[in-house]
Amino acid sequence: MSTPLNAQAKQVLDLMAASGQPTMDQMSPTDARIAFTTGLKMLQSKPEPVAESRDLRLPGPAGEITARYYRPHGSVPEELLPLCLYFHGGGFVIGDLEGYDPMCRQLANRAGCAVLSVDYRLAPEAPFPAAVDDCFAATQWAAAKSAELKIDANRIAVAGDSAGANLATVVCLLARDAEAPKIAYQVLIYPVTDMAGETESARRNAEGYFLTGDLMRYFLGHYLSDPSHATDWRASPLRAPKLKRLPPASVLVCGFDPLHDDGVRYAEALKRAGVPVTFTELPDQIHGLFSLDGAIPAAGEALAALALELKAGLQ
């Protein structure tokens, strides 16, 4: 890369390398989840106050889905707000509500919307398409319960990072094909959009930048119980038969990220399909940036900019 790695991102990577701890792809999924959540607490900002935060139980295709509902600081209980459903990252194997609590609070406050963070089922216990099914069910539930949640059913967005961004893209496709619920906007943060082929950025950034080639193979090996699922558009939305009539999108990619090209290719495909896209590239940053905002100040700035795009998209 012609752009040098961000200094704070390099410090985080050096800290990880110096820890002497095994990488997550060398752990069981259970241990990897503990290590991930523990590591985030050291590297992310402190949770900021919101008007409301409460856990909910939603009906799902295989039992209840836990979710956390936020209303932004300064809002009042009866105020009808737009809603953003947030699907966390973690390669479909790790990640939870606690690890993404600070980010969801920031998103709610900066976008001025309610946020519903969805704790979808994880692989390998629940492989593809369990996460897809849970996220779409949560989106349908939120739209149906708009009066109870005090949200505007005509102003619903979906957002996610990495695996969560993949799920957000697929929810948009499913909602379009079902003609409900109406999705007004999508925010895709370093999304994975094609699991069936290797990109140049995946080769270039396979080592040394947190999300490694080995870790990607670990995640996909757990998520896709059958390798043929990699070409299913619900796993690889870039391979969907058509991308027309999807909601406007914000797409963000990082230069030192194996998934850089996934985001670029999906943004370009959306544009070709006539979908309005606001594209952001952070050439000096790494995958997982937004979960490391306590150590990398640029993460907070980038999230604030995305939140403004989301706010405008939900007007």
C-alpha positions as YAML, in Angstrom:
chain: A
units: angstrom
residues:
- id: 1
  name: MET
  ca: [0.00, 0.00, 0.00]
- id: 2
  name: SER
  ca: [1.28, 3.49, -0.83]
- id: 3
  name: THR
  ca: [-0.48, 4.89, 2.25]
- id: 4
  name: PRO
  ca: [1.28, 4.02, 5.53]
- id: 5
  name: LEU
  ca: [-0.57, 2.21, 8.27]
- id: 6
  name: ASN
  ca: [-2.20, 4.50, 10.83]
- id: 7
  name: ALA
  ca: [0.13, 4.95, 13.82]
- id: 8
  name: GLN
  ca: [-2.50, 4.08, 16.44]
- id: 9
  name: ALA
  ca: [-3.61, 1.02, 14.45]
- id: 10
  name: LYS
  ca: [0.03, -0.11, 14.32]
- id: 11
  name: GLN
  ca: [0.30, 0.27, 18.09]
- id: 12
  name: VAL
  ca: [-2.77, -1.96, 18.55]
- id: 13
  name: LEU
  ca: [-1.35, -4.59, 16.21]
- id: 14
  name: ASP
  ca: [2.01, -4.47, 17.97]
- id: 15
  name: LEU
  ca: [0.25, -4.90, 21.32]
- id: 16
  name: MET
  ca: [-1.60, -7.95, 20.00]
- id: 17
  name: ALA
  ca: [1.59, -9.47, 18.61]
- id: 18
  name: ALA
  ca: [3.50, -8.84, 21.86]
- id: 19
  name: SER
  ca: [0.80, -10.41, 24.05]
- id: 20
  name: GLY
  ca: [1.98, -13.91, 23.30]
- id: 21
  name: GLN
  ca: [-1.61, -15.11, 23.27]
- id: 22
  name: PRO
  ca: [-2.79, -17.64, 20.66]
- id: 23
  name: THR
  ca: [-4.79, -16.19, 17.79]
- id: 24
  name: MET
  ca: [-8.52, -16.88, 17.69]
- id: 25
  name: ASP
  ca: [-8.21, -19.35, 14.85]
- id: 26
  name: GLN
  ca: [-6.14, -21.50, 17.24]
- id: 27
  name: MET
  ca: [-8.95, -21.54, 19.82]
- id: 28
  name: SER
  ca: [-12.29, -23.27, 20.17]
- id: 29
  name: PRO
  ca: [-15.25, -21.04, 19.28]
- id: 30
  name: THR
  ca: [-16.16, -20.79, 22.97]
- id: 31
  name: ASP
  ca: [-12.67, -19.63, 23.94]
- id: 32
  name: ALA
  ca: [-12.47, -17.30, 20.93]
- id: 33
  name: ARG
  ca: [-15.69, -15.58, 22.03]
- id: 34
  name: ILE
  ca: [-14.31, -14.99, 25.52]
- id: 35
  name: ALA
  ca: [-10.99, -13.70, 24.16]
- id: 36
  name: PHE
  ca: [-12.71, -11.37, 21.69]
- id: 37
  name: THR
  ca: [-15.07, -9.79, 24.22]
- id: 38
  name: THR
  ca: [-12.30, -9.48, 26.81]
- id: 39
  name: GLY
  ca: [-9.99, -7.85, 24.29]
- id: 40
  name: LEU
  ca: [-12.63, -5.36, 23.19]
- id: 41
  name: LYS
  ca: [-13.12, -4.07, 26.72]
- id: 42
  name: MET
  ca: [-9.46, -3.04, 26.78]
- id: 43
  name: LEU
  ca: [-9.51, -1.29, 23.42]
- id: 44
  name: GLN
  ca: [-12.91, 0.36, 23.05]
- id: 45
  name: SER
  ca: [-14.34, 3.54, 24.51]
- id: 46
  name: LYS
  ca: [-16.51, 3.62, 27.61]
- id: 47
  name: PRO
  ca: [-20.27, 3.31, 27.01]
- id: 48
  name: GLU
  ca: [-21.88, 6.73, 26.79]
- id: 49
  name: PRO
  ca: [-25.29, 7.55, 28.28]
- id: 50
  name: VAL
  ca: [-28.46, 7.09, 26.24]
- id: 51
  name: ALA
  ca: [-32.08, 7.86, 27.10]
- id: 52
  name: GLU
  ca: [-32.94, 4.17, 27.29]
- id: 53
  name: SER
  ca: [-31.25, 0.79, 27.00]
- id: 54
  name: ARG
  ca: [-33.08, -2.48, 27.64]
- id: 55
  name: ASP
  ca: [-32.86, -6.09, 26.58]
- id: 56
  name: LEU
  ca: [-35.72, -7.68, 24.70]
- id: 57
  name: ARG
  ca: [-36.73, -11.20, 23.72]
- id: 58
  name: LEU
  ca: [-38.01, -11.55, 20.15]
- id: 59
  name: PRO
  ca: [-39.68, -14.55, 18.53]
- id: 60
  name: GLY
  ca: [-37.27, -16.25, 16.11]
- id: 61
  name: PRO
  ca: [-37.34, -19.20, 13.72]
- id: 62
  name: ALA
  ca: [-35.61, -21.47, 16.26]
- id: 63
  name: GLY
  ca: [-36.64, -19.92, 19.56]
- id: 64
  name: GLU
  ca: [-36.22, -16.54, 21.18]
- id: 65
  name: ILE
  ca: [-33.69, -14.00, 19.92]
- id: 66
  name: THR
  ca: [-32.13, -11.61, 22.42]
- id: 67
  name: ALA
  ca: [-31.79, -7.99, 21.34]
- id: 68
  name: ARG
  ca: [-30.87, -4.71, 23.00]
- id: 69
  name: TYR
  ca: [-32.96, -1.63, 22.32]
- id: 70
  name: TYR
  ca: [-31.51, 1.88, 22.61]
- id: 71
  name: ARG
  ca: [-33.09, 5.32, 22.41]
- id: 72
  name: PRO
  ca: [-30.73, 8.27, 21.94]
- id: 73
  name: HIS
  ca: [-29.74, 10.74, 24.61]
- id: 74
  name: GLY
  ca: [-32.16, 13.68, 24.64]
- id: 75
  name: SER
  ca: [-35.12, 11.77, 23.21]
- id: 76
  name: VAL
  ca: [-38.40, 11.48, 25.11]
- id: 77
  name: PRO
  ca: [-40.37, 8.24, 25.66]
- id: 78
  name: GLU
  ca: [-43.33, 9.05, 23.38]
- id: 79
  name: GLU
  ca: [-41.22, 10.50, 20.56]
- id: 80
  name: LEU
  ca: [-41.59, 8.60, 17.28]
- id: 81
  name: LEU
  ca: [-38.04, 7.83, 16.16]
- id: 82
  name: PRO
  ca: [-36.45, 6.21, 13.13]
- id: 83
  name: LEU
  ca: [-34.89, 2.81, 13.84]
- id: 84
  name: CYS
  ca: [-31.62, 1.18, 12.85]
- id: 85
  name: LEU
  ca: [-31.23, -2.56, 13.36]
- id: 86
  name: TYR
  ca: [-27.59, -3.36, 14.06]
- id: 87
  name: PHE
  ca: [-26.02, -6.75, 13.28]
- id: 88
  name: HIS
  ca: [-22.64, -7.20, 14.97]
- id: 89
  name: GLY
  ca: [-19.47, -8.51, 13.37]
- id: 90
  name: GLY
  ca: [-17.37, -11.49, 14.38]
- id: 91
  name: GLY
  ca: [-17.20, -13.84, 11.43]
- id: 92
  name: PHE
  ca: [-20.61, -15.39, 12.28]
- id: 93
  name: VAL
  ca: [-18.80, -17.19, 15.15]
- id: 94
  name: ILE
  ca: [-17.99, -14.56, 17.80]
- id: 95
  name: GLY
  ca: [-19.42, -11.22, 18.97]
- id: 96
  name: ASP
  ca: [-22.33, -10.33, 21.24]
- id: 97
  name: LEU
  ca: [-24.48, -7.51, 22.59]
- id: 98
  name: GLU
  ca: [-21.98, -6.54, 25.30]
- id: 99
  name: GLY
  ca: [-19.06, -6.19, 22.93]
- id: 100
  name: TYR
  ca: [-21.05, -3.89, 20.65]
- id: 101
  name: ASP
  ca: [-22.80, -1.90, 23.38]
- id: 102
  name: PRO
  ca: [-20.49, 1.17, 23.18]
- id: 103
  name: MET
  ca: [-20.76, 1.35, 19.39]
- id: 104
  name: CYS
  ca: [-24.56, 1.03, 19.36]
- id: 105
  name: ARG
  ca: [-24.86, 3.79, 21.96]
- id: 106
  name: GLN
  ca: [-22.71, 6.08, 19.84]
- id: 107
  name: LEU
  ca: [-24.70, 5.25, 16.72]
- id: 108
  name: ALA
  ca: [-28.01, 6.02, 18.44]
- id: 109
  name: ASN
  ca: [-26.77, 9.34, 19.84]
- id: 110
  name: ARG
  ca: [-25.06, 10.57, 16.69]
- id: 111
  name: ALA
  ca: [-27.76, 9.49, 14.24]
- id: 112
  name: GLY
  ca: [-30.61, 10.52, 16.54]
- id: 113
  name: CYS
  ca: [-32.37, 7.20, 16.02]
- id: 114
  name: ALA
  ca: [-33.38, 4.17, 18.04]
- id: 115
  name: VAL
  ca: [-31.07, 1.17, 17.61]
- id: 116
  name: LEU
  ca: [-31.97, -2.50, 17.95]
- id: 117
  name: SER
  ca: [-28.83, -4.65, 18.33]
- id: 118
  name: VAL
  ca: [-29.59, -8.26, 17.42]
- id: 119
  name: ASP
  ca: [-27.90, -11.21, 19.14]
- id: 120
  name: TYR
  ca: [-28.37, -13.67, 16.28]
- id: 121
  name: ARG
  ca: [-27.37, -17.34, 16.56]
- id: 122
  name: LEU
  ca: [-23.70, -18.11, 16.00]
- id: 123
  name: ALA
  ca: [-21.84, -20.88, 14.20]
- id: 124
  name: PRO
  ca: [-20.80, -23.65, 14.48]
- id: 125
  name: GLU
  ca: [-23.71, -24.41, 16.80]
- id: 126
  name: ALA
  ca: [-26.07, -22.73, 14.31]
- id: 127
  name: PRO
  ca: [-24.45, -22.61, 10.86]
- id: 128
  name: PHE
  ca: [-25.66, -20.81, 7.72]
- id: 129
  name: PRO
  ca: [-28.38, -19.68, 7.20]
- id: 130
  name: ALA
  ca: [-29.35, -19.42, 10.90]
- id: 131
  name: ALA
  ca: [-27.89, -15.90, 11.30]
- id: 132
  name: VAL
  ca: [-29.70, -14.74, 8.16]
- id: 133
  name: ASP
  ca: [-33.00, -16.15, 9.38]
- id: 134
  name: ASP
  ca: [-32.64, -14.54, 12.81]
- id: 135
  name: CYS
  ca: [-31.73, -11.11, 11.45]
- id: 136
  name: PHE
  ca: [-34.60, -11.06, 8.97]
- id: 137
  name: ALA
  ca: [-37.02, -12.27, 11.66]
- id: 138
  name: ALA
  ca: [-35.84, -9.46, 13.98]
- id: 139
  name: THR
  ca: [-36.34, -6.91, 11.21]
- id: 140
  name: GLN
  ca: [-39.87, -8.16, 10.52]
- id: 141
  name: TRP
  ca: [-40.64, -8.13, 14.25]
- id: 142
  name: ALA
  ca: [-39.40, -4.56, 14.70]
- id: 143
  name: ALA
  ca: [-41.54, -3.31, 11.83]
- id: 144
  name: ALA
  ca: [-44.60, -5.12, 13.19]
- id: 145
  name: LYS
  ca: [-43.99, -3.72, 16.70]
- id: 146
  name: SER
  ca: [-43.33, -0.14, 15.56]
- id: 147
  name: ALA
  ca: [-46.14, 1.33, 17.69]
- id: 148
  name: GLU
  ca: [-44.92, -0.49, 20.80]
- id: 149
  name: LEU
  ca: [-41.30, 0.53, 20.20]
- id: 150
  name: LYS
  ca: [-42.30, 4.12, 19.37]
- id: 151
  name: ILE
  ca: [-40.57, 4.00, 16.00]
- id: 152
  name: ASP
  ca: [-41.58, 5.09, 12.50]
- id: 153
  name: ALA
  ca: [-42.07, 1.95, 10.40]
- id: 154
  name: ASN
  ca: [-41.34, 3.99, 7.27]
- id: 155
  name: ARG
  ca: [-37.90, 4.96, 8.55]
- id: 156
  name: ILE
  ca: [-36.14, 1.67, 9.29]
- id: 157
  name: ALA
  ca: [-32.49, 1.08, 8.42]
- id: 158
  name: VAL
  ca: [-30.13, -1.86, 8.79]
- id: 159
  name: ALA
  ca: [-26.43, -1.66, 9.60]
- id: 160
  name: GLY
  ca: [-23.56, -3.93, 10.48]
- id: 161
  name: ASP
  ca: [-19.83, -4.45, 10.34]
- id: 162
  name: SER
  ca: [-17.98, -7.32, 8.65]
- id: 163
  name: ALA
  ca: [-20.19, -10.42, 9.05]
- id: 164
  name: GLY
  ca: [-22.93, -8.12, 10.34]
- id: 165
  name: ALA
  ca: [-22.69, -6.01, 7.20]
- id: 166
  name: ASN
  ca: [-23.07, -9.20, 5.18]
- id: 167
  name: LEU
  ca: [-26.27, -9.91, 7.12]
- id: 168
  name: ALA
  ca: [-27.52, -6.37, 6.58]
- id: 169
  name: THR
  ca: [-27.11, -6.71, 2.80]
- id: 170
  name: VAL
  ca: [-28.98, -10.00, 2.79]
- id: 171
  name: VAL
  ca: [-31.81, -8.62, 4.94]
- id: 172
  name: CYS
  ca: [-32.23, -5.83, 2.38]
- id: 173
  name: LEU
  ca: [-32.45, -8.37, -0.44]
- id: 174
  name: LEU
  ca: [-34.95, -10.52, 1.45]
- id: 175
  name: ALA
  ca: [-37.10, -7.51, 2.38]
- id: 176
  name: ARG
  ca: [-37.10, -6.29, -1.22]
- id: 177
  name: ASP
  ca: [-38.16, -9.68, -2.57]
- id: 178
  name: ALA
  ca: [-40.86, -10.08, 0.10]
- id: 179
  name: GLU
  ca: [-41.94, -6.46, -0.41]
- id: 180
  name: ALA
  ca: [-41.84, -6.02, 3.37]
- id: 181
  name: PRO
  ca: [-40.71, -4.62, 5.62]
- id: 182
  name: LYS
  ca: [-39.65, -1.41, 3.92]
- id: 183
  name: ILE
  ca: [-35.94, -0.69, 4.47]
- id: 184
  name: ALA
  ca: [-35.02, 2.96, 3.98]
- id: 185
  name: TYR
  ca: [-31.22, 2.80, 4.30]
- id: 186
  name: GLN
  ca: [-28.30, 0.41, 4.80]
- id: 187
  name: VAL
  ca: [-24.91, 1.02, 6.42]
- id: 188
  name: LEU
  ca: [-22.25, -1.51, 5.46]
- id: 189
  name: ILE
  ca: [-18.96, -1.32, 7.37]
- id: 190
  name: TYR
  ca: [-16.16, -3.39, 5.80]
- id: 191
  name: PRO
  ca: [-18.67, -6.00, 4.54]
- id: 192
  name: VAL
  ca: [-17.93, -9.53, 3.42]
- id: 193
  name: THR
  ca: [-19.88, -9.93, 0.18]
- id: 194
  name: ASP
  ca: [-18.37, -12.89, -1.67]
- id: 195
  name: MET
  ca: [-17.27, -16.06, 0.12]
- id: 196
  name: ALA
  ca: [-16.70, -18.05, -3.04]
- id: 197
  name: GLY
  ca: [-13.60, -16.33, -4.39]
- id: 198
  name: GLU
  ca: [-10.37, -14.75, -3.19]
- id: 199
  name: THR
  ca: [-9.69, -11.09, -3.94]
- id: 200
  name: GLU
  ca: [-6.42, -9.26, -4.40]
- id: 201
  name: SER
  ca: [-6.86, -7.47, -1.05]
- id: 202
  name: ALA
  ca: [-7.42, -10.84, 0.69]
- id: 203
  name: ARG
  ca: [-4.02, -11.96, -0.63]
- id: 204
  name: ARG
  ca: [-2.29, -8.64, 0.05]
- id: 205
  name: ASN
  ca: [-3.56, -8.30, 3.63]
- id: 206
  name: ALA
  ca: [-3.56, -11.97, 4.62]
- id: 207
  name: GLU
  ca: [-1.05, -11.53, 7.45]
- id: 208
  name: GLY
  ca: [-0.40, -8.97, 10.17]
- id: 209
  name: TYR
  ca: [-3.58, -6.88, 10.21]
- id: 210
  name: PHE
  ca: [-5.77, -8.59, 12.83]
- id: 211
  name: LEU
  ca: [-8.17, -10.28, 10.38]
- id: 212
  name: THR
  ca: [-5.82, -12.79, 8.77]
- id: 213
  name: GLY
  ca: [-6.37, -15.29, 6.00]
- id: 214
  name: ASP
  ca: [-6.26, -18.11, 8.56]
- id: 215
  name: LEU
  ca: [-8.89, -16.42, 10.71]
- id: 216
  name: MET
  ca: [-11.17, -15.86, 7.72]
- id: 217
  name: ARG
  ca: [-10.92, -19.55, 6.81]
- id: 218
  name: TYR
  ca: [-11.64, -20.45, 10.45]
- id: 219
  name: PHE
  ca: [-14.80, -18.33, 10.47]
- id: 220
  name: LEU
  ca: [-16.11, -19.55, 7.12]
- id: 221
  name: GLY
  ca: [-15.30, -23.15, 7.96]
- id: 222
  name: HIS
  ca: [-17.59, -22.91, 10.97]
- id: 223
  name: TYR
  ca: [-20.31, -20.85, 9.26]
- id: 224
  name: LEU
  ca: [-20.64, -22.81, 6.02]
- id: 225
  name: SER
  ca: [-21.42, -26.41, 6.93]
- id: 226
  name: ASP
  ca: [-21.40, -27.23, 3.21]
- id: 227
  name: PRO
  ca: [-18.74, -25.55, 0.99]
- id: 228
  name: SER
  ca: [-21.32, -25.21, -1.80]
- id: 229
  name: HIS
  ca: [-23.13, -22.64, 0.38]
- id: 230
  name: ALA
  ca: [-20.38, -20.15, -0.51]
- id: 231
  name: THR
  ca: [-22.09, -19.45, -3.84]
- id: 232
  name: ASP
  ca: [-25.55, -19.00, -2.25]
- id: 233
  name: TRP
  ca: [-26.42, -15.29, -2.49]
- id: 234
  name: ARG
  ca: [-27.58, -15.36, 1.13]
- id: 235
  name: ALA
  ca: [-23.92, -16.00, 2.02]
- id: 236
  name: SER
  ca: [-22.40, -14.06, -0.88]
- id: 237
  name: PRO
  ca: [-24.76, -11.18, -1.70]
- id: 238
  name: LEU
  ca: [-22.50, -9.99, -4.50]
- id: 239
  name: ARG
  ca: [-23.76, -13.08, -6.34]
- id: 240
  name: ALA
  ca: [-27.44, -12.14, -5.97]
- id: 241
  name: PRO
  ca: [-29.26, -12.34, -9.35]
- id: 242
  name: LYS
  ca: [-30.08, -8.64, -9.20]
- id: 243
  name: LEU
  ca: [-29.31, -5.72, -6.91]
- id: 244
  name: LYS
  ca: [-31.88, -3.26, -8.23]
- id: 245
  name: ARG
  ca: [-34.47, -1.58, -5.99]
- id: 246
  name: LEU
  ca: [-32.34, -1.86, -2.87]
- id: 247
  name: PRO
  ca: [-32.19, 0.97, -0.32]
- id: 248
  name: PRO
  ca: [-29.51, 3.65, -0.56]
- id: 249
  name: ALA
  ca: [-26.27, 2.59, 1.10]
- id: 250
  name: SER
  ca: [-23.26, 3.87, 2.95]
- id: 251
  name: VAL
  ca: [-20.29, 1.56, 2.35]
- id: 252
  name: LEU
  ca: [-17.01, 1.93, 4.25]
- id: 253
  name: VAL
  ca: [-13.78, 0.02, 3.61]
- id: 254
  name: CYS
  ca: [-10.28, 0.04, 5.11]
- id: 255
  name: GLY
  ca: [-7.04, -0.19, 3.15]
- id: 256
  name: PHE
  ca: [-5.26, -2.76, 5.36]
- id: 257
  name: ASP
  ca: [-8.17, -5.19, 5.34]
- id: 258
  name: PRO
  ca: [-8.58, -8.52, 3.53]
- id: 259
  name: LEU
  ca: [-12.21, -7.49, 2.92]
- id: 260
  name: HIS
  ca: [-11.33, -4.17, 1.26]
- id: 261
  name: ASP
  ca: [-12.17, -5.43, -2.23]
- id: 262
  name: ASP
  ca: [-15.41, -7.07, -1.07]
- id: 263
  name: GLY
  ca: [-16.73, -3.67, -0.05]
- id: 264
  name: VAL
  ca: [-15.44, -1.92, -3.16]
- id: 265
  name: ARG
  ca: [-16.96, -4.52, -5.49]
- id: 266
  name: TYR
  ca: [-20.32, -4.44, -3.73]
- id: 267
  name: ALA
  ca: [-20.47, -0.64, -3.78]
- id: 268
  name: GLU
  ca: [-19.70, -0.66, -7.50]
- id: 269
  name: ALA
  ca: [-22.32, -3.35, -8.14]
- id: 270
  name: LEU
  ca: [-24.94, -1.35, -6.26]
- id: 271
  name: LYS
  ca: [-24.12, 1.74, -8.29]
- id: 272
  name: ARG
  ca: [-24.44, -0.21, -11.55]
- id: 273
  name: ALA
  ca: [-27.86, -1.36, -10.37]
- id: 274
  name: GLY
  ca: [-28.95, 2.24, -9.84]
- id: 275
  name: VAL
  ca: [-28.70, 2.22, -6.04]
- id: 276
  name: PRO
  ca: [-27.40, 5.48, -4.50]
- id: 277
  name: VAL
  ca: [-24.13, 4.79, -2.65]
- id: 278
  name: THR
  ca: [-22.03, 6.96, -0.37]
- id: 279
  name: PHE
  ca: [-18.60, 5.35, -0.38]
- id: 280
  name: THR
  ca: [-15.84, 5.94, 2.18]
- id: 281
  name: GLU
  ca: [-12.34, 4.51, 2.07]
- id: 282
  name: LEU
  ca: [-9.97, 4.76, 5.02]
- id: 283
  name: PRO
  ca: [-6.70, 3.78, 3.29]
- id: 284
  name: ASP
  ca: [-4.56, 3.74, 6.46]
- id: 285
  name: GLN
  ca: [-6.89, 1.64, 8.64]
- id: 286
  name: ILE
  ca: [-7.45, -1.99, 9.60]
- id: 287
  name: HIS
  ca: [-10.41, -4.32, 9.80]
- id: 288
  name: GLY
  ca: [-12.28, -4.06, 13.10]
- id: 289
  name: LEU
  ca: [-11.44, -0.36, 13.47]
- id: 290
  name: PHE
  ca: [-14.81, 0.61, 14.94]
- id: 291
  name: SER
  ca: [-14.45, -1.88, 17.79]
- id: 292
  name: LEU
  ca: [-11.06, -0.38, 18.73]
- id: 293
  name: ASP
  ca: [-12.12, 3.25, 19.14]
- id: 294
  name: GLY
  ca: [-10.61, 3.60, 22.60]
- id: 295
  name: ALA
  ca: [-7.18, 3.03, 21.09]
- id: 296
  name: ILE
  ca: [-7.72, 4.44, 17.58]
- id: 297
  name: PRO
  ca: [-9.35, 7.90, 17.75]
- id: 298
  name: ALA
  ca: [-10.03, 7.93, 14.01]
- id: 299
  name: ALA
  ca: [-12.67, 5.26, 14.62]
- id: 300
  name: GLY
  ca: [-14.91, 7.67, 16.52]
- id: 301
  name: GLU
  ca: [-14.59, 10.26, 13.77]
- id: 302
  name: ALA
  ca: [-15.47, 7.73, 11.08]
- id: 303
  name: LEU
  ca: [-18.48, 6.45, 13.02]
- id: 304
  name: ALA
  ca: [-19.73, 10.00, 13.55]
- id: 305
  name: ALA
  ca: [-19.54, 10.63, 9.79]
- id: 306
  name: LEU
  ca: [-21.42, 7.40, 9.02]
- id: 307
  name: ALA
  ca: [-24.04, 8.28, 11.63]
- id: 308
  name: LEU
  ca: [-24.67, 11.59, 9.88]
- id: 309
  name: GLU
  ca: [-25.15, 9.72, 6.59]
- id: 310
  name: LEU
  ca: [-27.59, 7.37, 8.32]
- id: 311
  name: LYS
  ca: [-29.44, 10.33, 9.87]
- id: 312
  name: ALA
  ca: [-29.82, 11.98, 6.47]
- id: 313
  name: GLY
  ca: [-30.98, 8.69, 4.94]
- id: 314
  name: LEU
  ca: [-33.72, 8.39, 7.56]
- id: 315
  name: GLN
  ca: [-35.11, 11.89, 7.20]
...
